[in-house]
């Protein structure tokens, strides 16, 4: 995994995105490209890495209809 991707993985994990979900996103080239495109767009708007991870994690929770409390960490 590239350093940039590894950092993003860890940031999203820190925001309680379930590890199986992260593994799925980061193993699928299309999903990873979508994630990186969104991340880069938010970065150009001046958001910090933590702000971006927070926004993206909320989108993931909403799309999967889960809450951080429902997702145990491994």
KERO-170315 format. One record per residue (C-alpha): residue in one letter; residue number from 1; x, y, z. Coordinates in steps of 0.25 Angstrom, whole numbers, m for minus. Layout:
BEGIN
[rec a,NUM,[X,Y,Z]]
...
END
This chain:
BEGIN
[rec x,1,[0,0,0]]
[rec x,2,[5,14,m3]]
[rec x,3,[9,23,8]]
[rec x,4,[m2,33,4]]
[rec x,5,[m12,22,4]]
[rec x,6,[m7,16,17]]
[rec x,7,[m8,29,24]]
[rec x,8,[m23,31,19]]
[rec x,9,[m26,17,24]]
[rec x,10,[m21,20,38]]
[rec x,11,[m28,33,39]]
[rec x,12,[m41,27,35]]
[rec x,13,[m39,15,44]]
[rec x,14,[m36,26,55]]
[rec x,15,[m50,31,52]]
[rec x,16,[m56,17,55]]
[rec x,17,[m59,13,41]]
[rec x,18,[m59,m3,42]]
[rec x,19,[m47,m10,38]]
[rec x,20,[m54,m19,28]]
[rec x,21,[m60,m7,21]]
[rec x,22,[m47,m1,20]]
[rec x,23,[m40,m13,15]]
[rec x,24,[m51,m14,4]]
[rec x,25,[m50,0,0]]
[rec x,26,[m34,0,m1]]
[rec x,27,[m34,m14,m8]]
[rec x,28,[m43,m9,m19]]
[rec x,29,[m36,0,m29]]
[rec x,30,[m49,7,m33]]
[rec x,31,[m53,10,m19]]
[rec x,32,[m39,14,m15]]
[rec x,33,[m39,24,m27]]
[rec x,34,[m53,30,m23]]
[rec x,35,[m47,31,m9]]
[rec x,36,[m35,38,m13]]
[rec x,37,[m42,47,m23]]
[rec x,38,[m51,52,m12]]
[rec x,39,[m40,53,m2]]
[rec x,40,[m32,62,m11]]
[rec x,41,[m44,71,m14]]
[rec x,42,[m46,73,0]]
[rec x,43,[m31,76,2]]
[rec x,44,[m31,87,m9]]
[rec x,45,[m43,93,m1]]
[rec x,46,[m33,95,11]]
[rec x,47,[m38,84,20]]
[rec x,48,[m28,77,29]]
[rec x,49,[m26,62,29]]
[rec x,50,[m34,60,41]]
[rec x,51,[m46,69,36]]
[rec x,52,[m46,61,23]]
[rec x,53,[m45,47,30]]
[rec x,54,[m57,52,39]]
[rec x,55,[m65,56,27]]
[rec x,56,[m62,43,19]]
[rec x,57,[m65,34,31]]
[rec x,58,[m78,41,33]]
[rec x,59,[m82,38,18]]
[rec x,60,[m78,24,20]]
[rec x,61,[m86,22,32]]
[rec x,62,[m98,28,25]]
[rec x,63,[m97,20,13]]
[rec x,64,[m95,7,21]]
[rec x,65,[m106,11,31]]
[rec x,66,[m97,9,43]]
[rec x,67,[m92,17,54]]
[rec x,68,[m78,17,60]]
[rec x,69,[m84,11,72]]
[rec x,70,[m89,m1,64]]
[rec x,71,[m75,m4,58]]
[rec x,72,[m66,m11,67]]
[rec x,73,[m51,m9,64]]
[rec x,74,[m42,m21,63]]
END
